[in-house]
Amino acid sequence: MSENHILASDRLGHLLVRLSLPAMIGMLVMGLYNVVDTIFVGRGVGTLAIAGIVIAFPIQIVVMAVSQMLGIGAASVVSRALGADRPDRAEAAFGCMLAAAAVYGIVHVAVGYAFLDPLLRAFGATPSILPHARTYMRILLLGTLFQTFAMSANNIIRAEGQARIAMVSMISGAAVNIVLDPILIFGLDLGLAGAAWATVLAKLVQAGYVTWYFTSGRSRLSLDPRRLRVAASILREILAVGSASFVRMISGSILAVVMNHTLGAHGGDTAIAAYGVINRFLMFTFTPLMGLAQGLQPVAGFNWGARRYDKTRRAVRLASLAATVFASAAGLLLVLLPRPAIAIFTRDPALLELGARALRIMVLALPAVGFQFIGATAFQALGRARPALLLSMSRQVFFLIPLVLALPLAWGLDGAWIAFPLADLLAGALTLLLLRPLMRELHRRAAAPDPVDALQPLA
């Protein structure tokens, strides 16, 4: 089976494009929905409503972080199992992931409703922002189970090489959200609650599409209830490999909390809203990089499982080059045109002025970000949990959060913005330091392959 699988193609450039382009398109559309959502809220409800979404965002990040941890961890197991002709192990990993995702979703909803106001205050909600954040999150929690299932399962679809199916899944949810936003916010005059309901319904549609795929016979895997059980050994591997994605995203939640408190102290509600707008825009900018990383993962994992080490090495090099070129072009554009980017979201003169200055500073070292994405993904694809975890923690936990806390003490609000390019440069240097030995190891194994178990991660 592995010799004839789509991921066995020798045309690596074509294969990366074939897998990455649908992921990029899907992620771009998802990023567009976040942008459009913020535009409708900003123009239809106001600056405080944007700030409410910003405060609520760390809770959403937690859901995404757990979903990605389970999905990417299981996808690594599935890719290597398919490369080694072990569909039984792929099925076991899929069932284990789904069971764990269901348990988490139920717990998250229960905790969210029980402690919503304390959580929002802890995440930086001021008295004027809290009512907006509460309105938004009470509704959004209803879509947690749909979101957890769809996000985690989408990674498995990519692991099978079905990038177009995964793209359609993401686009379907984003399209529903974009269409429903103006209808519910303006047409039915639901305001911020309308934006939340649009998101919940979009997650329901996406979950429905994913369910159709796995029950239609198009997948080698199935939603057989008998396989929905947690196998301790597989779950440990899923969590170990996926922990890098979890830490990357959960540190984003911690960063959001730190930024909200720092910006509130040094710039007030307008600074919090400005960061929310910039964060939405940067998420949209980063989506092609995440799409490229998602395209690399099944290629690298499958070829490692099949002991094609030279192809794994070449794929990582190609992806690194493409990510760096794109991030450099995006960074240059945003440095030159920050004000038009912020003007998409708001007409507020104070928000425009503050947001444009902040954006120009924050993207100065953007070229290093693309390389970081690829480096962490390469280690995850090969099952190397520790370096993947280290790289995922480096930018935000080791560098960015300490800098955000320290620099404003000397430079005020500008210090918070300056922390971003400094952290990007430091994390990029660490990625290079760890990735070079990996590339040398792959080169050595390609020249003299070791008789190792293909299902085991690279030592």
ROSE-890707 format. One record per residue (C-alpha): residue number from 1; residue in one letter; x, y, z. Coordinates in steps of 0.1 Angstrom, whole numbers. Last residue first. Layout:
# residues N
- NUM|A|X|Y|Z
...
//
This chain:
# residues 459
- 459|A|160|90|182
- 458|L|136|94|153
- 457|P|101|82|163
- 456|Q|93|45|162
- 455|L|69|31|137
- 454|A|97|25|112
- 453|D|114|1|136
- 452|V|151|5|130
- 451|P|174|-13|106
- 450|D|196|18|101
- 449|P|198|33|66
- 448|A|234|42|55
- 447|A|234|72|31
- 446|A|198|82|39
- 445|R|205|77|76
- 444|R|235|101|75
- 443|H|215|128|56
- 442|L|186|125|81
- 441|E|211|130|110
- 440|R|226|160|93
- 439|M|192|176|88
- 438|L|184|169|125
- 437|P|217|185|136
- 436|R|208|217|116
- 435|L|173|219|130
- 434|L|182|226|166
- 433|L|205|256|162
- 432|L|183|270|133
- 431|T|153|269|155
- 430|L|172|286|184
- 429|A|182|315|160
- 428|G|146|319|149
- 427|A|134|320|185
- 426|L|158|348|193
- 425|L|148|368|162
- 424|D|111|364|167
- 423|A|113|373|204
- 422|L|131|406|195
- 421|P|105|413|168
- 420|F|76|409|193
- 419|A|91|426|224
- 418|I|92|460|205
- 417|W|53|461|207
- 416|A|52|458|245
- 415|G|81|483|249
- 414|D|62|508|228
- 413|L|35|510|256
- 412|G|61|521|282
- 411|W|97|521|272
- 410|A|116|511|304
- 409|L|90|491|324
- 408|P|73|483|291
- 407|L|103|462|282
- 406|A|101|437|311
- 405|L|66|421|310
- 404|V|64|419|272
- 403|L|100|407|272
- 402|P|93|379|296
- 401|I|62|369|276
- 400|L|80|370|242
- 399|F|112|350|250
- 398|F|109|317|268
- 397|V|71|313|267
- 396|Q|62|330|234
- 395|R|90|322|210
- 394|S|107|292|227
- 393|M|77|271|238
- 392|S|70|256|204
- 391|L|107|251|198
- 390|L|112|233|230
- 389|L|81|211|225
- 388|A|93|201|190
- 387|P|128|194|204
- 386|R|112|171|231
- 385|A|85|153|210
- 384|R|106|139|182
- 383|G|78|119|165
- 382|L|91|125|130
- 381|A|63|148|120
- 380|Q|66|167|153
- 379|F|103|175|146
- 378|A|95|188|111
- 377|T|65|208|124
- 376|A|87|227|150
- 375|G|112|236|123
- 374|I|86|246|97
- 373|F|68|270|120
- 372|Q|100|285|132
- 371|F|112|292|96
- 370|G|80|311|89
- 369|V|85|333|120
- 368|A|120|344|111
- 367|P|108|365|82
- 366|L|85|384|106
- 365|A|113|403|122
- 364|L|100|439|118
- 363|V|63|427|121
- 362|M|56|441|156
- 361|I|70|476|150
- 360|R|48|484|120
- 359|L|18|469|136
- 358|A|21|490|168
- 357|R|23|523|149
- 356|A|-7|514|127
- 355|G|-27|503|157
- 354|L|-22|534|177
- 353|E|-31|558|149
- 352|L|-61|538|137
- 351|L|-74|531|173
- 350|A|-73|568|180
- 349|P|-90|578|147
- 348|D|-118|552|152
- 347|R|-129|542|117
- 346|T|-122|505|123
- 345|F|-114|471|109
- 344|I|-101|477|74
- 343|A|-84|508|86
- 342|I|-58|487|105
- 341|A|-44|473|72
- 340|P|-45|507|55
- 339|R|-25|521|84
- 338|P|3|494|83
- 337|L|13|498|47
- 336|L|51|498|44
- 335|V|59|476|74
- 334|L|30|454|65
- 333|L|42|448|29
- 332|L|78|441|41
- 331|G|66|415|66
- 330|A|44|397|41
- 329|A|72|394|16
- 328|S|97|381|42
- 327|A|71|357|56
- 326|F|65|343|21
- 325|V|102|338|13
- 324|T|109|322|47
- 323|A|81|298|44
- 322|A|91|287|9
- 321|L|127|281|19
- 320|S|117|261|50
- 319|A|92|240|31
- 318|L|118|230|5
- 317|R|144|221|31
- 316|V|119|200|51
- 315|A|108|181|20
- 314|R|144|174|10
- 313|R|152|159|44
- 312|T|121|137|43
- 311|K|129|126|8
- 310|D|165|117|19
- 309|Y|151|96|48
- 308|R|128|73|28
- 307|R|124|48|57
- 306|A|87|42|49
- 305|G|77|56|83
- 304|W|100|86|77
- 303|N|85|90|43
- 302|F|50|91|58
- 301|G|59|115|86
- 300|A|77|140|63
- 299|V|50|141|37
- 298|P|22|140|63
- 297|Q|37|170|82
- 296|L|48|191|53
- 295|G|13|201|41
- 294|Q|4|212|76
- 293|A|35|233|78
- 292|L|26|249|45
- 291|G|-9|256|58
- 290|M|5|271|90
- 289|L|27|294|69
- 288|P|-3|303|47
- 287|T|-23|311|78
- 286|F|3|334|94
- 285|T|-10|366|76
- 284|F|-46|359|87
- 283|M|-34|353|123
- 282|L|-14|386|119
- 281|F|-46|405|110
- 280|R|-66|390|139
- 279|N|-37|398|163
- 278|I|-35|434|149
- 277|V|-72|440|156
- 276|G|-70|425|191
- 275|Y|-38|444|198
- 274|A|-56|477|189
- 273|A|-86|468|211
- 272|I|-63|463|241
- 271|A|-46|496|233
- 270|T|-79|514|231
- 269|D|-90|499|264
- 268|G|-61|515|283
- 267|G|-25|522|271
- 266|H|0|513|298
- 265|A|-20|494|324
- 264|G|-46|479|300
- 263|L|-18|471|276
- 262|T|1|451|302
- 261|H|-31|433|315
- 260|N|-43|424|280
- 259|M|-8|415|269
- 258|V|-3|391|298
- 257|V|-36|375|292
- 256|A|-30|372|254
- 255|L|4|358|261
- 254|I|-11|331|283
- 253|S|-35|322|255
- 252|G|-7|322|229
- 251|S|12|300|253
- 250|I|-17|277|250
- 249|M|-13|276|212
- 248|R|24|268|211
- 247|V|22|246|242
- 246|F|-6|225|226
- 245|S|12|222|193
- 244|A|43|210|210
- 243|S|22|187|232
- 242|G|11|168|201
- 241|V|41|145|200
- 240|A|39|136|237
- 239|L|1|137|238
- 238|I|-3|113|208
- 237|E|24|90|222
- 236|R|9|88|256
- 235|L|-26|83|240
- 234|I|-12|54|220
- 233|S|2|36|251
- 232|A|-29|43|272
- 231|A|-54|31|247
- 230|V|-85|54|250
- 229|R|-116|40|234
- 228|L|-136|49|204
- 227|R|-129|18|183
- 226|R|-162|1|190
- 225|P|-180|33|180
- 224|D|-167|28|144
- 223|L|-161|63|130
- 222|S|-139|48|102
- 221|L|-104|50|88
- 220|R|-93|43|52
- 219|S|-114|73|42
- 218|R|-137|77|12
- 217|G|-162|52|26
- 216|S|-188|79|33
- 215|T|-188|77|71
- 214|F|-155|94|76
- 213|Y|-162|121|51
- 212|W|-198|127|63
- 211|T|-186|133|99
- 210|V|-161|159|87
- 209|Y|-189|177|69
- 208|G|-211|177|99
- 207|A|-184|190|121
- 206|Q|-179|219|97
- 205|V|-216|227|97
- 204|L|-218|227|135
- 203|K|-187|249|137
- 202|A|-204|274|114
- 201|L|-235|274|136
- 200|V|-214|282|167
- 199|T|-196|310|149
- 198|A|-228|326|136
- 197|W|-243|324|171
- 196|A|-213|343|185
- 195|A|-215|371|159
- 194|G|-252|374|165
- 193|A|-246|378|203
- 192|L|-223|407|195
- 191|G|-252|426|178
- 190|L|-284|406|176
- 189|D|-301|431|153
- 188|L|-318|404|132
- 187|G|-305|419|100
- 186|F|-274|436|115
- 185|I|-256|411|137
- 184|L|-275|379|126
- 183|I|-276|385|89
- 182|P|-243|404|87
- 181|D|-225|375|105
- 180|L|-244|346|88
- 179|V|-226|347|55
- 178|I|-192|350|69
- 177|N|-198|322|94
- 176|V|-212|299|68
- 175|A|-182|305|46
- 174|A|-158|299|75
- 173|G|-174|265|83
- 172|S|-175|253|47
- 171|I|-140|266|40
- 170|M|-125|246|68
- 169|S|-141|213|57
- 168|V|-134|221|21
- 167|M|-97|224|29
- 166|A|-96|191|48
- 165|I|-112|174|18
- 164|R|-86|190|-4
- 163|A|-57|179|17
- 162|Q|-67|142|16
- 161|G|-31|128|21
- 160|E|-43|104|49
- 159|A|-25|126|74
- 158|R|-45|155|61
- 157|I|-78|138|70
- 156|I|-63|130|104
- 155|N|-56|167|110
- 154|N|-92|175|102
- 153|A|-103|151|129
- 152|S|-88|173|156
- 151|M|-103|205|144
- 150|A|-138|191|136
- 149|F|-142|172|169
- 148|T|-130|200|191
- 147|Q|-151|226|172
- 146|F|-183|206|174
- 145|L|-178|199|211
- 144|T|-171|235|219
- 143|G|-200|251|199
- 142|L|-222|258|230
- 141|L|-192|276|246
- 140|L|-196|304|220
- 139|I|-230|314|234
- 138|R|-219|322|269
- 137|M|-186|335|255
- 136|Y|-200|365|235
- 135|T|-223|378|262
- 134|R|-197|375|289
- 133|A|-170|393|268
- 132|H|-195|422|261
- 131|P|-205|424|298
- 130|L|-168|423|309
- 129|I|-155|452|287
- 128|S|-166|482|308
- 127|P|-157|465|341
- 126|T|-122|456|327
- 125|A|-116|421|314
- 124|G|-80|411|317
- 123|F|-79|373|313
- 122|A|-85|369|351
- 121|R|-116|389|348
- 120|L|-128|366|320
- 119|L|-120|335|340
- 118|P|-138|348|371
- 117|D|-169|356|350
- 116|L|-170|322|332
- 115|F|-164|299|362
- 114|A|-193|273|361
- 113|Y|-201|279|324
- 112|G|-165|273|313
- 111|V|-159|244|336
- 110|A|-189|224|322
- 109|V|-181|233|286
- 108|H|-144|223|290
- 107|V|-152|190|307
- 106|I|-176|180|278
- 105|G|-151|189|251
- 104|Y|-122|171|269
- 103|V|-141|138|271
- 102|A|-151|140|234
- 101|A|-115|148|223
- 100|A|-101|119|242
- 99|A|-125|95|226
- 98|L|-118|109|191
- 97|M|-80|107|196
- 96|C|-82|71|208
- 95|G|-103|61|178
- 94|F|-79|77|153
- 93|A|-48|61|170
- 92|A|-64|27|169
- 91|E|-73|30|133
- 90|A|-38|41|123
- 89|R|-24|11|143
- 88|D|-46|-13|123
- 87|P|-36|5|91
- 86|R|0|-7|96
- 85|D|17|-5|61
- 84|A|48|13|74
- 83|G|39|46|56
- 82|L|3|43|69
- 81|A|16|39|105
- 80|R|40|69|101
- 79|S|11|91|89
- 78|V|-13|78|115
- 77|V|10|83|145
- 76|S|19|119|133
- 75|A|-18|126|127
- 74|A|-26|114|162
- 73|G|-3|140|177
- 72|I|-15|167|152
- 71|G|-52|160|161
- 70|L|-48|156|199
- 69|M|-26|186|203
- 68|Q|-46|206|178
- 67|S|-78|200|196
- 66|V|-62|208|230
- 65|A|-48|241|216
- 64|M|-79|251|197
- 63|V|-101|247|228
- 62|V|-75|266|249
- 61|I|-73|293|222
- 60|Q|-111|299|225
- 59|I|-106|307|262
- 58|P|-78|330|253
- 57|F|-101|348|228
- 56|A|-127|360|253
- 55|I|-107|391|262
- 54|V|-101|399|226
- 53|I|-138|394|218
- 52|G|-147|418|245
- 51|A|-122|443|232
- 50|I|-139|442|198
- 49|A|-172|448|216
- 48|L|-156|478|234
- 47|T|-146|493|200
- 46|G|-181|492|186
- 45|V|-212|472|177
- 44|G|-216|473|139
- 43|R|-182|486|127
- 42|G|-161|467|151
- 41|V|-183|436|152
- 40|F|-186|434|115
- 39|I|-149|440|110
- 38|T|-140|415|137
- 37|D|-160|388|121
- 36|V|-146|396|87
- 35|V|-110|392|101
- 34|N|-118|360|118
- 33|Y|-136|347|87
- 32|L|-106|357|66
- 31|G|-83|337|88
- 30|M|-105|306|82
- 29|V|-105|314|45
- 28|L|-67|317|46
- 27|M|-65|285|66
- 26|G|-85|266|40
- 25|I|-65|281|11
- 24|M|-32|273|28
- 23|A|-43|238|36
- 22|P|-54|234|0
- 21|L|-20|247|-12
- 20|S|0|226|13
- 19|L|-9|191|1
- 18|R|-6|196|-36
- 17|V|21|222|-33
- 16|L|41|198|-11
- 15|L|35|169|-35
- 14|H|46|190|-65
- 13|G|78|200|-48
- 12|L|84|165|-36
- 11|R|79|148|-70
- 10|D|89|113|-58
- 9|S|53|104|-48
- 8|A|50|81|-18
- 7|L|24|104|-1
- 6|I|-2|95|-27
- 5|H|1|59|-17
- 4|N|12|34|-43
- 3|E|44|23|-25
- 2|S|28|25|9
- 1|M|0|0|0
//
